């Protein structure tokens, strides 16, 4: 393993505290983030990968919660 699970950005991928319907959306992103930290060396490109993954997770949650305008 290259990384360590102490990367501060991982706090934003936590999903255990979420209600089940949001946990199901967020879990794959959290698992991927942990995999990235565990397998890639810590460097600027890993940080970019994690930030973009976080952006994607946020968009997926918003897509799930999206309600059409009335």
N, CA, C, O and CB atoms as a CASP TS submission, in Angstrom:
PFRMAT TS
TARGET T0000
AUTHOR 0000-0000-0000
METHOD Language model
MODEL 1
PARENT N/A
ATOM      1  N   UNK     1       0.827  -1.188   0.000  1.00  0.00           N
ATOM      2  CA  UNK     1       0.000   0.000   0.000  1.00  0.00           C
ATOM      3  C   UNK     1       0.867   1.246   0.000  1.00  0.00           C
ATOM      4  O   UNK     1       1.830   1.354   0.758  1.00  0.00           O
ATOM      5  CB  UNK     1      -0.938   0.001   1.200  1.00  0.00           C
ATOM      6  N   UNK     2       0.511   2.172  -0.853  1.00  0.00           N
ATOM      7  CA  UNK     2       1.300   3.381  -1.002  1.00  0.00           C
ATOM      8  C   UNK     2       0.896   4.478  -0.021  1.00  0.00           C
ATOM      9  O   UNK     2       1.753   5.146   0.557  1.00  0.00           O
ATOM     10  CB  UNK     2       1.181   3.891  -2.407  1.00  0.00           C
ATOM     11  N   UNK     3      -0.400   4.661   0.164  1.00  0.00           N
ATOM     12  CA  UNK     3      -0.884   5.789   0.950  1.00  0.00           C
ATOM     13  C   UNK     3      -1.120   5.415   2.392  1.00  0.00           C
ATOM     14  O   UNK     3      -0.686   4.369   2.873  1.00  0.00           O
ATOM     15  CB  UNK     3      -2.150   6.333   0.355  1.00  0.00           C
ATOM     16  N   UNK     4      -1.818   6.299   3.063  1.00  0.00           N
ATOM     17  CA  UNK     4      -2.272   5.979   4.407  1.00  0.00           C
ATOM     18  C   UNK     4      -3.670   6.535   4.552  1.00  0.00           C
ATOM     19  O   UNK     4      -4.043   7.490   3.872  1.00  0.00           O
ATOM     20  CB  UNK     4      -1.312   6.554   5.501  1.00  0.00           C
ATOM     21  N   UNK     5      -4.431   5.942   5.430  1.00  0.00           N
ATOM     22  CA  UNK     5      -5.826   6.339   5.584  1.00  0.00           C
ATOM     23  C   UNK     5      -5.991   7.619   6.379  1.00  0.00           C
ATOM     24  O   UNK     5      -7.102   7.941   6.801  1.00  0.00           O
ATOM     25  CB  UNK     5      -6.599   5.241   6.244  1.00  0.00           C
ATOM     26  N   UNK     6      -4.917   8.352   6.593  1.00  0.00           N
ATOM     27  CA  UNK     6      -5.003   9.577   7.365  1.00  0.00           C
ATOM     28  C   UNK     6      -5.155  10.815   6.479  1.00  0.00           C
ATOM     29  O   UNK     6      -5.101  11.936   6.984  1.00  0.00           O
ATOM     30  CB  UNK     6      -3.779   9.717   8.234  1.00  0.00           C
ATOM     31  N   UNK     7      -5.343  10.637   5.189  1.00  0.00           N
ATOM     32  CA  UNK     7      -5.505  11.793   4.309  1.00  0.00           C
ATOM     33  C   UNK     7      -6.751  12.562   4.749  1.00  0.00           C
ATOM     34  O   UNK     7      -7.843  11.994   4.786  1.00  0.00           O
ATOM     35  CB  UNK     7      -5.613  11.354   2.804  1.00  0.00           C
ATOM     36  N   UNK     8      -6.601  13.839   5.079  1.00  0.00           N
ATOM     37  CA  UNK     8      -7.731  14.614   5.608  1.00  0.00           C
ATOM     38  C   UNK     8      -8.947  14.684   4.684  1.00  0.00           C
ATOM     39  O   UNK     8     -10.072  14.830   5.162  1.00  0.00           O
ATOM     40  CB  UNK     8      -7.277  15.999   5.905  1.00  0.00           C
ATOM     41  N   UNK     9      -8.743  14.583   3.387  1.00  0.00           N
ATOM     42  CA  UNK     9      -9.888  14.693   2.475  1.00  0.00           C
ATOM     43  C   UNK     9     -10.863  13.531   2.643  1.00  0.00           C
ATOM     44  O   UNK     9     -12.029  13.642   2.264  1.00  0.00           O
ATOM     45  CB  UNK     9      -9.404  14.754   1.029  1.00  0.00           C
ATOM     46  N   UNK    10     -10.395  12.416   3.207  1.00  0.00           N
ATOM     47  CA  UNK    10     -11.279  11.260   3.378  1.00  0.00           C
ATOM     48  C   UNK    10     -12.475  11.568   4.279  1.00  0.00           C
ATOM     49  O   UNK    10     -13.503  10.896   4.188  1.00  0.00           O
ATOM     50  CB  UNK    10     -10.497  10.091   3.953  1.00  0.00           C
ATOM     51  N   UNK    11     -12.356  12.565   5.138  1.00  0.00           N
ATOM     52  CA  UNK    11     -13.485  12.912   6.010  1.00  0.00           C
ATOM     53  C   UNK    11     -14.719  13.304   5.197  1.00  0.00           C
ATOM     54  O   UNK    11     -15.848  13.132   5.656  1.00  0.00           O
ATOM     55  CB  UNK    11     -13.095  14.057   6.953  1.00  0.00           C
ATOM     56  N   UNK    12     -14.504  13.827   4.001  1.00  0.00           N
ATOM     57  CA  UNK    12     -15.621  14.265   3.175  1.00  0.00           C
ATOM     58  C   UNK    12     -16.257  13.118   2.393  1.00  0.00           C
ATOM     59  O   UNK    12     -17.273  13.305   1.725  1.00  0.00           O
ATOM     60  CB  UNK    12     -15.160  15.336   2.221  1.00  0.00           C
ATOM     61  N   UNK    13     -15.660  11.945   2.479  1.00  0.00           N
ATOM     62  CA  UNK    13     -16.212  10.762   1.824  1.00  0.00           C
ATOM     63  C   UNK    13     -16.925   9.841   2.815  1.00  0.00           C
ATOM     64  O   UNK    13     -17.401   8.772   2.433  1.00  0.00           O
ATOM     65  CB  UNK    13     -15.107   9.998   1.111  1.00  0.00           C
ATOM     66  N   UNK    14     -17.000  10.246   4.073  1.00  0.00           N
ATOM     67  CA  UNK    14     -17.688   9.429   5.076  1.00  0.00           C
ATOM     68  C   UNK    14     -19.155   9.282   4.689  1.00  0.00           C
ATOM     69  O   UNK    14     -19.780  10.240   4.233  1.00  0.00           O
ATOM     70  CB  UNK    14     -17.556  10.056   6.495  1.00  0.00           C
ATOM     71  N   UNK    15     -19.691   8.105   4.867  1.00  0.00           N
ATOM     72  CA  UNK    15     -21.087   7.864   4.505  1.00  0.00           C
ATOM     73  C   UNK    15     -21.857   7.116   5.588  1.00  0.00           C
ATOM     74  O   UNK    15     -23.078   6.985   5.495  1.00  0.00           O
ATOM     75  CB  UNK    15     -21.153   7.088   3.214  1.00  0.00           C
ATOM     76  N   UNK    16     -21.171   6.629   6.600  1.00  0.00           N
ATOM     77  CA  UNK    16     -21.817   5.822   7.629  1.00  0.00           C
ATOM     78  C   UNK    16     -22.916   6.576   8.370  1.00  0.00           C
ATOM     79  O   UNK    16     -23.879   5.968   8.838  1.00  0.00           O
ATOM     80  CB  UNK    16     -20.788   5.334   8.613  1.00  0.00           C
ATOM     81  N   UNK    17     -22.781   7.883   8.480  1.00  0.00           N
ATOM     82  CA  UNK    17     -23.727   8.698   9.240  1.00  0.00           C
ATOM     83  C   UNK    17     -24.969   9.081   8.432  1.00  0.00           C
ATOM     84  O   UNK    17     -25.925   9.626   8.984  1.00  0.00           O
ATOM     85  CB  UNK    17     -23.040   9.949   9.730  1.00  0.00           C
ATOM     86  N   UNK    18     -24.955   8.803   7.152  1.00  0.00           N
ATOM     87  CA  UNK    18     -26.045   9.236   6.277  1.00  0.00           C
ATOM     88  C   UNK    18     -27.248   8.303   6.370  1.00  0.00           C
ATOM     89  O   UNK    18     -27.106   7.135   6.732  1.00  0.00           O
ATOM     90  CB  UNK    18     -25.560   9.314   4.833  1.00  0.00           C
ATOM     91  N   UNK    19     -28.429   8.818   6.044  1.00  0.00           N
ATOM     92  CA  UNK    19     -29.590   7.932   5.959  1.00  0.00           C
ATOM     93  C   UNK    19     -29.369   6.919   4.829  1.00  0.00           C
ATOM     94  O   UNK    19     -28.616   7.187   3.893  1.00  0.00           O
ATOM     95  CB  UNK    19     -30.902   8.751   5.723  1.00  0.00           C
ATOM     96  N   UNK    20     -30.016   5.775   4.917  1.00  0.00           N
ATOM     97  CA  UNK    20     -29.748   4.694   3.952  1.00  0.00           C
ATOM     98  C   UNK    20     -29.817   5.101   2.482  1.00  0.00           C
ATOM     99  O   UNK    20     -28.983   4.662   1.691  1.00  0.00           O
ATOM    100  CB  UNK    20     -30.714   3.592   4.178  1.00  0.00           C
ATOM    101  N   UNK    21     -30.778   5.920   2.102  1.00  0.00           N
ATOM    102  CA  UNK    21     -30.909   6.268   0.684  1.00  0.00           C
ATOM    103  C   UNK    21     -29.725   7.104   0.190  1.00  0.00           C
ATOM    104  O   UNK    21     -29.333   6.984  -0.971  1.00  0.00           O
ATOM    105  CB  UNK    21     -32.214   7.029   0.450  1.00  0.00           C
ATOM    106  N   UNK    22     -29.160   7.935   1.039  1.00  0.00           N
ATOM    107  CA  UNK    22     -27.984   8.713   0.645  1.00  0.00           C
ATOM    108  C   UNK    22     -26.699   7.910   0.830  1.00  0.00           C
ATOM    109  O   UNK    22     -25.726   8.105   0.103  1.00  0.00           O
ATOM    110  CB  UNK    22     -27.910  10.010   1.454  1.00  0.00           C
ATOM    111  N   UNK    23     -26.705   7.020   1.793  1.00  0.00           N
ATOM    112  CA  UNK    23     -25.547   6.148   2.010  1.00  0.00           C
ATOM    113  C   UNK    23     -25.287   5.301   0.768  1.00  0.00           C
ATOM    114  O   UNK    23     -24.139   5.098   0.371  1.00  0.00           O
ATOM    115  CB  UNK    23     -25.769   5.240   3.243  1.00  0.00           C
ATOM    116  N   UNK    24     -26.358   4.813   0.163  1.00  0.00           N
ATOM    117  CA  UNK    24     -26.207   3.980  -1.036  1.00  0.00           C
ATOM    118  C   UNK    24     -25.591   4.752  -2.195  1.00  0.00           C
ATOM    119  O   UNK    24     -24.851   4.184  -2.999  1.00  0.00           O
ATOM    120  CB  UNK    24     -27.557   3.417  -1.458  1.00  0.00           C
ATOM    121  N   UNK    25     -25.891   6.039  -2.284  1.00  0.00           N
ATOM    122  CA  UNK    25     -25.316   6.871  -3.343  1.00  0.00           C
ATOM    123  C   UNK    25     -23.851   7.190  -3.033  1.00  0.00           C
ATOM    124  O   UNK    25     -23.009   7.165  -3.931  1.00  0.00           O
ATOM    125  CB  UNK    25     -26.129   8.180  -3.509  1.00  0.00           C
ATOM    126  N   UNK    26     -23.552   7.483  -1.792  1.00  0.00           N
ATOM    127  CA  UNK    26     -22.217   7.946  -1.400  1.00  0.00           C
ATOM    128  C   UNK    26     -21.190   6.830  -1.227  1.00  0.00           C
ATOM    129  O   UNK    26     -19.998   7.044  -1.447  1.00  0.00           O
ATOM    130  CB  UNK    26     -22.315   8.712  -0.126  1.00  0.00           C
ATOM    131  N   UNK    27     -21.641   5.655  -0.840  1.00  0.00           N
ATOM    132  CA  UNK    27     -20.714   4.561  -0.514  1.00  0.00           C
ATOM    133  C   UNK    27     -19.692   4.263  -1.613  1.00  0.00           C
ATOM    134  O   UNK    27     -18.503   4.170  -1.307  1.00  0.00           O
ATOM    135  CB  UNK    27     -21.497   3.313  -0.225  1.00  0.00           C
ATOM    136  N   UNK    28     -20.097   4.110  -2.874  1.00  0.00           N
ATOM    137  CA  UNK    28     -19.088   3.779  -3.899  1.00  0.00           C
ATOM    138  C   UNK    28     -17.984   4.828  -4.021  1.00  0.00           C
ATOM    139  O   UNK    28     -16.835   4.495  -4.310  1.00  0.00           O
ATOM    140  CB  UNK    28     -19.763   3.611  -5.246  1.00  0.00           C
ATOM    141  N   UNK    29     -18.331   6.075  -3.804  1.00  0.00           N
ATOM    142  CA  UNK    29     -17.335   7.140  -3.884  1.00  0.00           C
ATOM    143  C   UNK    29     -16.368   7.060  -2.702  1.00  0.00           C
ATOM    144  O   UNK    29     -15.165   7.264  -2.862  1.00  0.00           O
ATOM    145  CB  UNK    29     -18.021   8.518  -3.923  1.00  0.00           C
ATOM    146  N   UNK    30     -16.899   6.765  -1.524  1.00  0.00           N
ATOM    147  CA  UNK    30     -16.043   6.600  -0.351  1.00  0.00           C
ATOM    148  C   UNK    30     -15.102   5.426  -0.499  1.00  0.00           C
ATOM    149  O   UNK    30     -13.932   5.500  -0.125  1.00  0.00           O
ATOM    150  CB  UNK    30     -16.882   6.424   0.890  1.00  0.00           C
ATOM    151  N   UNK    31     -15.622   4.340  -1.048  1.00  0.00           N
ATOM    152  CA  UNK    31     -14.780   3.162  -1.254  1.00  0.00           C
ATOM    153  C   UNK    31     -13.685   3.443  -2.280  1.00  0.00           C
ATOM    154  O   UNK    31     -12.545   3.013  -2.110  1.00  0.00           O
ATOM    155  CB  UNK    31     -15.631   1.969  -1.705  1.00  0.00           C
ATOM    156  N   UNK    32     -14.030   4.157  -3.332  1.00  0.00           N
ATOM    157  CA  UNK    32     -13.034   4.509  -4.341  1.00  0.00           C
ATOM    158  C   UNK    32     -11.976   5.445  -3.751  1.00  0.00           C
ATOM    159  O   UNK    32     -10.786   5.290  -4.024  1.00  0.00           O
ATOM    160  CB  UNK    32     -13.712   5.168  -5.560  1.00  0.00           C
ATOM    161  N   UNK    33     -12.408   6.406  -2.948  1.00  0.00           N
ATOM    162  CA  UNK    33     -11.452   7.326  -2.325  1.00  0.00           C
ATOM    163  C   UNK    33     -10.463   6.559  -1.450  1.00  0.00           C
ATOM    164  O   UNK    33      -9.263   6.827  -1.491  1.00  0.00           O
ATOM    165  CB  UNK    33     -12.192   8.391  -1.488  1.00  0.00           C
ATOM    166  N   UNK    34     -10.956   5.618  -0.669  1.00  0.00           N
ATOM    167  CA  UNK    34     -10.068   4.815   0.181  1.00  0.00           C
ATOM    168  C   UNK    34      -9.100   4.005  -0.674  1.00  0.00           C
ATOM    169  O   UNK    34      -7.925   3.869  -0.331  1.00  0.00           O
ATOM    170  CB  UNK    34     -10.887   3.876   1.093  1.00  0.00           C
ATOM    171  N   UNK    35      -9.590   3.473  -1.776  1.00  0.00           N
ATOM    172  CA  UNK    35      -8.728   2.705  -2.670  1.00  0.00           C
ATOM    173  C   UNK    35      -7.632   3.588  -3.265  1.00  0.00           C
ATOM    174  O   UNK    35      -6.479   3.168  -3.368  1.00  0.00           O
ATOM    175  CB  UNK    35      -9.557   2.064  -3.789  1.00  0.00           C
ATOM    176  N   UNK    36      -7.989   4.792  -3.651  1.00  0.00           N
ATOM    177  CA  UNK    36      -6.998   5.720  -4.206  1.00  0.00           C
ATOM    178  C   UNK    36      -5.919   6.022  -3.173  1.00  0.00           C
ATOM    179  O   UNK    36      -4.728   5.995  -3.483  1.00  0.00           O
ATOM    180  CB  UNK    36      -7.674   7.029  -4.670  1.00  0.00           C
ATOM    181  N   UNK    37      -6.341   6.309  -1.952  1.00  0.00           N
ATOM    182  CA  UNK    37      -5.380   6.628  -0.889  1.00  0.00           C
ATOM    183  C   UNK    37      -4.501   5.418  -0.574  1.00  0.00           C
ATOM    184  O   UNK    37      -3.311   5.562  -0.295  1.00  0.00           O
ATOM    185  CB  UNK    37      -6.118   7.094   0.384  1.00  0.00           C
ATOM    186  N   UNK    38      -5.093   4.233  -0.622  1.00  0.00           N
ATOM    187  CA  UNK    38      -4.344   3.024  -0.280  1.00  0.00           C
ATOM    188  C   UNK    38      -3.375   2.575  -1.373  1.00  0.00           C
ATOM    189  O   UNK    38      -2.392   1.893  -1.084  1.00  0.00           O
ATOM    190  CB  UNK    38      -5.303   1.910   0.019  1.00  0.00           C
ATOM    191  N   UNK    39      -3.641   2.947  -2.613  1.00  0.00           N
ATOM    192  CA  UNK    39      -2.842   2.382  -3.701  1.00  0.00           C
ATOM    193  C   UNK    39      -1.954   3.372  -4.445  1.00  0.00           C
ATOM    194  O   UNK    39      -1.011   2.968  -5.125  1.00  0.00           O
ATOM    195  CB  UNK    39      -3.741   1.741  -4.671  1.00  0.00           C
ATOM    196  N   UNK    40      -2.240   4.645  -4.324  1.00  0.00           N
ATOM    197  CA  UNK    40      -1.451   5.631  -5.064  1.00  0.00           C
ATOM    198  C   UNK    40      -0.552   6.425  -4.128  1.00  0.00           C
ATOM    199  O   UNK    40      -0.914   6.678  -2.979  1.00  0.00           O
ATOM    200  CB  UNK    40      -2.369   6.580  -5.838  1.00  0.00           C
ATOM    201  N   UNK    41       0.607   6.814  -4.612  1.00  0.00           N
ATOM    202  CA  UNK    41       1.487   7.629  -3.775  1.00  0.00           C
ATOM    203  C   UNK    41       0.888   9.020  -3.566  1.00  0.00           C
ATOM    204  O   UNK    41       0.192   9.553  -4.430  1.00  0.00           O
ATOM    205  CB  UNK    41       2.890   7.739  -4.409  1.00  0.00           C
ATOM    206  N   UNK    42       1.172   9.580  -2.419  1.00  0.00           N
ATOM    207  CA  UNK    42       0.676  10.922  -2.114  1.00  0.00           C
ATOM    208  C   UNK    42       1.467  11.928  -2.947  1.00  0.00           C
ATOM    209  O   UNK    42       2.682  12.060  -2.804  1.00  0.00           O
ATOM    210  CB  UNK    42       0.797  11.240  -0.580  1.00  0.00           C
ATOM    211  N   UNK    43       0.757  12.623  -3.808  1.00  0.00           N
ATOM    212  CA  UNK    43       1.365  13.642  -4.653  1.00  0.00           C
ATOM    213  C   UNK    43       0.254  14.540  -5.188  1.00  0.00           C
ATOM    214  O   UNK    43      -0.922  14.255  -4.960  1.00  0.00           O
ATOM    215  CB  UNK    43       2.187  13.000  -5.821  1.00  0.00           C
ATOM    216  N   UNK    44       0.593  15.607  -5.886  1.00  0.00           N
ATOM    217  CA  UNK    44      -0.445  16.531  -6.357  1.00  0.00           C
ATOM    218  C   UNK    44      -1.502  15.877  -7.250  1.00  0.00           C
ATOM    219  O   UNK    44      -2.669  16.266  -7.206  1.00  0.00           O
ATOM    220  CB  UNK    44       0.198  17.659  -7.106  1.00  0.00           C
ATOM    221  N   UNK    45      -1.114  14.904  -8.047  1.00  0.00           N
ATOM    222  CA  UNK    45      -2.092  14.271  -8.934  1.00  0.00           C
ATOM    223  C   UNK    45      -3.090  13.416  -8.158  1.00  0.00           C
ATOM    224  O   UNK    45      -4.261  13.335  -8.530  1.00  0.00           O
ATOM    225  CB  UNK    45      -1.378  13.415  -9.977  1.00  0.00           C
ATOM    226  N   UNK    46      -2.633  12.781  -7.085  1.00  0.00           N
ATOM    227  CA  UNK    46      -3.573  12.029  -6.248  1.00  0.00           C
ATOM    228  C   UNK    46      -4.574  12.987  -5.619  1.00  0.00           C
ATOM    229  O   UNK    46      -5.763  12.681  -5.525  1.00  0.00           O
ATOM    230  CB  UNK    46      -2.822  11.227  -5.149  1.00  0.00           C
ATOM    231  N   UNK    47      -4.092  14.139  -5.193  1.00  0.00           N
ATOM    232  CA  UNK    47      -4.983  15.139  -4.616  1.00  0.00           C
ATOM    233  C   UNK    47      -6.027  15.585  -5.630  1.00  0.00           C
ATOM    234  O   UNK    47      -7.203  15.725  -5.294  1.00  0.00           O
ATOM    235  CB  UNK    47      -4.184  16.345  -4.116  1.00  0.00           C
ATOM    236  N   UNK    48      -5.604  15.806  -6.861  1.00  0.00           N
ATOM    237  CA  UNK    48      -6.550  16.186  -7.917  1.00  0.00           C
ATOM    238  C   UNK    48      -7.583  15.074  -8.115  1.00  0.00           C
ATOM    239  O   UNK    48      -8.777  15.347  -8.232  1.00  0.00           O
ATOM    240  CB  UNK    48      -5.801  16.476  -9.251  1.00  0.00           C
ATOM    241  N   UNK    49      -7.125  13.839  -8.153  1.00  0.00           N
ATOM    242  CA  UNK    49      -8.045  12.713  -8.335  1.00  0.00           C
ATOM    243  C   UNK    49      -9.085  12.680  -7.217  1.00  0.00           C
ATOM    244  O   UNK    49     -10.272  12.475  -7.475  1.00  0.00           O
ATOM    245  CB  UNK    49      -7.269  11.381  -8.378  1.00  0.00           C
ATOM    246  N   UNK    50      -8.644  12.880  -5.989  1.00  0.00           N
ATOM    247  CA  UNK    50      -9.574  12.852  -4.858  1.00  0.00           C
ATOM    248  C   UNK    50     -10.527  14.043  -4.887  1.00  0.00           C
ATOM    249  O   UNK    50     -11.708  13.894  -4.575  1.00  0.00           O
ATOM    250  CB  UNK    50      -8.802  12.836  -3.538  1.00  0.00           C
ATOM    251  N   UNK    51     -10.039  15.198  -5.251  1.00  0.00           N
ATOM    252  CA  UNK    51     -10.916  16.380  -5.317  1.00  0.00           C
ATOM    253  C   UNK    51     -11.974  16.224  -6.405  1.00  0.00           C
ATOM    254  O   UNK    51     -13.132  16.595  -6.211  1.00  0.00           O
ATOM    255  CB  UNK    51     -10.086  17.651  -5.576  1.00  0.00           C
ATOM    256  N   UNK    52     -11.578  15.681  -7.535  1.00  0.00           N
ATOM    257  CA  UNK    52     -12.548  15.473  -8.615  1.00  0.00           C
ATOM    258  C   UNK    52     -13.549  14.382  -8.247  1.00  0.00           C
ATOM    259  O   UNK    52     -14.723  14.468  -8.608  1.00  0.00           O
ATOM    260  CB  UNK    52     -11.827  15.107  -9.922  1.00  0.00           C
ATOM    261  N   UNK    53     -13.093  13.366  -7.538  1.00  0.00           N
ATOM    262  CA  UNK    53     -14.007  12.331  -7.069  1.00  0.00           C
ATOM    263  C   UNK    53     -15.000  12.914  -6.067  1.00  0.00           C
ATOM    264  O   UNK    53     -16.180  12.565  -6.085  1.00  0.00           O
ATOM    265  CB  UNK    53     -13.225  11.165  -6.435  1.00  0.00           C
ATOM    266  N   UNK    54     -14.527  13.793  -5.204  1.00  0.00           N
ATOM    267  CA  UNK    54     -15.411  14.452  -4.244  1.00  0.00           C
ATOM    268  C   UNK    54     -16.450  15.303  -4.973  1.00  0.00           C
ATOM    269  O   UNK    54     -17.628  15.308  -4.613  1.00  0.00           O
ATOM    270  CB  UNK    54     -14.595  15.322  -3.265  1.00  0.00           C
ATOM    271  N   UNK    55     -16.009  16.006  -5.977  1.00  0.00           N
ATOM    272  CA  UNK    55     -16.935  16.808  -6.783  1.00  0.00           C
ATOM    273  C   UNK    55     -17.984  15.907  -7.441  1.00  0.00           C
ATOM    274  O   UNK    55     -19.161  16.262  -7.502  1.00  0.00           O
ATOM    275  CB  UNK    55     -16.164  17.613  -7.861  1.00  0.00           C
ATOM    276  N   UNK    56     -17.559  14.760  -7.925  1.00  0.00           N
ATOM    277  CA  UNK    56     -18.484  13.810  -8.546  1.00  0.00           C
ATOM    278  C   UNK    56     -19.470  13.252  -7.531  1.00  0.00           C
ATOM    279  O   UNK    56     -20.657  13.108  -7.825  1.00  0.00           O
ATOM    280  CB  UNK    56     -17.711  12.667  -9.202  1.00  0.00           C
ATOM    281  N   UNK    57     -18.981  12.938  -6.341  1.00  0.00           N
ATOM    282  CA  UNK    57     -19.873  12.422  -5.296  1.00  0.00           C
ATOM    283  C   UNK    57     -20.935  13.454  -4.955  1.00  0.00           C
ATOM    284  O   UNK    57     -22.117  13.128  -4.848  1.00  0.00           O
ATOM    285  CB  UNK    57     -19.074  12.041  -4.030  1.00  0.00           C
ATOM    286  N   UNK    58     -20.512  14.697  -4.785  1.00  0.00           N
ATOM    287  CA  UNK    58     -21.468  15.754  -4.462  1.00  0.00           C
ATOM    288  C   UNK    58     -22.519  15.903  -5.562  1.00  0.00           C
ATOM    289  O   UNK    58     -23.702  16.083  -5.272  1.00  0.00           O
ATOM    290  CB  UNK    58     -20.738  17.085  -4.249  1.00  0.00           C
ATOM    291  N   UNK    59     -22.090  15.827  -6.813  1.00  0.00           N
ATOM    292  CA  UNK    59     -23.027  15.929  -7.929  1.00  0.00           C
ATOM    293  C   UNK    59     -23.988  14.741  -7.945  1.00  0.00           C
ATOM    294  O   UNK    59     -25.173  14.911  -8.234  1.00  0.00           O
ATOM    295  CB  UNK    59     -22.265  16.012  -9.260  1.00  0.00           C
ATOM    296  N   UNK    60     -23.497  13.554  -7.641  1.00  0.00           N
ATOM    297  CA  UNK    60     -24.360  12.372  -7.619  1.00  0.00           C
ATOM    298  C   UNK    60     -25.417  12.487  -6.527  1.00  0.00           C
ATOM    299  O   UNK    60     -26.575  12.130  -6.740  1.00  0.00           O
ATOM    300  CB  UNK    60     -23.525  11.102  -7.412  1.00  0.00           C
ATOM    301  N   UNK    61     -25.025  12.977  -5.373  1.00  0.00           N
ATOM    302  CA  UNK    61     -25.998  13.164  -4.285  1.00  0.00           C
ATOM    303  C   UNK    61     -27.038  14.206  -4.694  1.00  0.00           C
ATOM    304  O   UNK    61     -28.233  14.015  -4.468  1.00  0.00           O
ATOM    305  CB  UNK    61     -25.282  13.598  -2.968  1.00  0.00           C
ATOM    306  N   UNK    62     -26.588  15.301  -5.291  1.00  0.00           N
ATOM    307  CA  UNK    62     -27.542  16.314  -5.747  1.00  0.00           C
ATOM    308  C   UNK    62     -28.465  15.750  -6.821  1.00  0.00           C
ATOM    309  O   UNK    62     -29.656  16.063  -6.838  1.00  0.00           O
ATOM    310  CB  UNK    62     -26.800  17.546  -6.285  1.00  0.00           C
ATOM    311  N   UNK    63     -27.935  14.930  -7.709  1.00  0.00           N
ATOM    312  CA  UNK    63     -28.773  14.313  -8.746  1.00  0.00           C
ATOM    313  C   UNK    63     -29.836  13.424  -8.117  1.00  0.00           C
ATOM    314  O   UNK    63     -30.980  13.395  -8.569  1.00  0.00           O
ATOM    315  CB  UNK    63     -27.911  13.494  -9.727  1.00  0.00           C
ATOM    316  N   UNK    64     -29.455  12.704  -7.078  1.00  0.00           N
ATOM    317  CA  UNK    64     -30.409  11.837  -6.393  1.00  0.00           C
ATOM    318  C   UNK    64     -31.509  12.661  -5.722  1.00  0.00           C
ATOM    319  O   UNK    64     -32.675  12.269  -5.723  1.00  0.00           O
ATOM    320  CB  UNK    64     -29.689  10.964  -5.353  1.00  0.00           C
ATOM    321  N   UNK    65     -31.131  13.794  -5.155  1.00  0.00           N
ATOM    322  CA  UNK    65     -32.083  14.631  -4.419  1.00  0.00           C
ATOM    323  C   UNK    65     -32.863  15.590  -5.313  1.00  0.00           C
ATOM    324  O   UNK    65     -33.801  16.239  -4.852  1.00  0.00           O
ATOM    325  CB  UNK    65     -31.356  15.418  -3.365  1.00  0.00           C
ATOM    326  N   UNK    66     -32.487  15.684  -6.574  1.00  0.00           N
ATOM    327  CA  UNK    66     -33.073  16.643  -7.502  1.00  0.00           C
ATOM    328  C   UNK    66     -34.584  16.470  -7.609  1.00  0.00           C
ATOM    329  O   UNK    66     -35.102  15.358  -7.719  1.00  0.00           O
ATOM    330  CB  UNK    66     -32.435  16.500  -8.876  1.00  0.00           C
ATOM    331  N   UNK    67     -35.257  17.590  -7.571  1.00  0.00           N
ATOM    332  CA  UNK    67     -36.706  17.599  -7.768  1.00  0.00           C
ATOM    333  C   UNK    67     -37.007  18.549  -8.919  1.00  0.00           C
ATOM    334  O   UNK    67     -36.505  19.672  -8.961  1.00  0.00           O
ATOM    335  CB  UNK    67     -37.469  18.029  -6.456  1.00  0.00           C
ATOM    336  N   UNK    68     -37.821  18.090  -9.841  1.00  0.00           N
ATOM    337  CA  UNK    68     -38.212  18.947 -10.956  1.00  0.00           C
ATOM    338  C   UNK    68     -39.003  20.139 -10.443  1.00  0.00           C
ATOM    339  O   UNK    68     -39.753  20.034  -9.473  1.00  0.00           O
ATOM    340  CB  UNK    68     -39.036  18.159 -11.990  1.00  0.00           C
ATOM    341  N   UNK    69     -38.827  21.264 -11.104  1.00  0.00           N
ATOM    342  CA  UNK    69     -39.585  22.459 -10.747  1.00  0.00           C
ATOM    343  C   UNK    69     -41.061  22.223 -11.035  1.00  0.00           C
ATOM    344  O   UNK    69     -41.426  21.544 -11.995  1.00  0.00           O
ATOM    345  CB  UNK    69     -39.067  23.701 -11.520  1.00  0.00           C
ATOM    346  N   UNK    70     -41.874  22.783 -10.205  1.00  0.00           N
ATOM    347  CA  UNK    70     -43.327  22.608 -10.371  1.00  0.00           C
ATOM    348  C   UNK    70     -43.866  23.649 -11.316  1.00  0.00           C
ATOM    349  O   UNK    70     -45.066  23.673 -11.588  1.00  0.00           O
ATOM    350  CB  UNK    70     -44.058  22.695  -9.019  1.00  0.00           C
TER
END
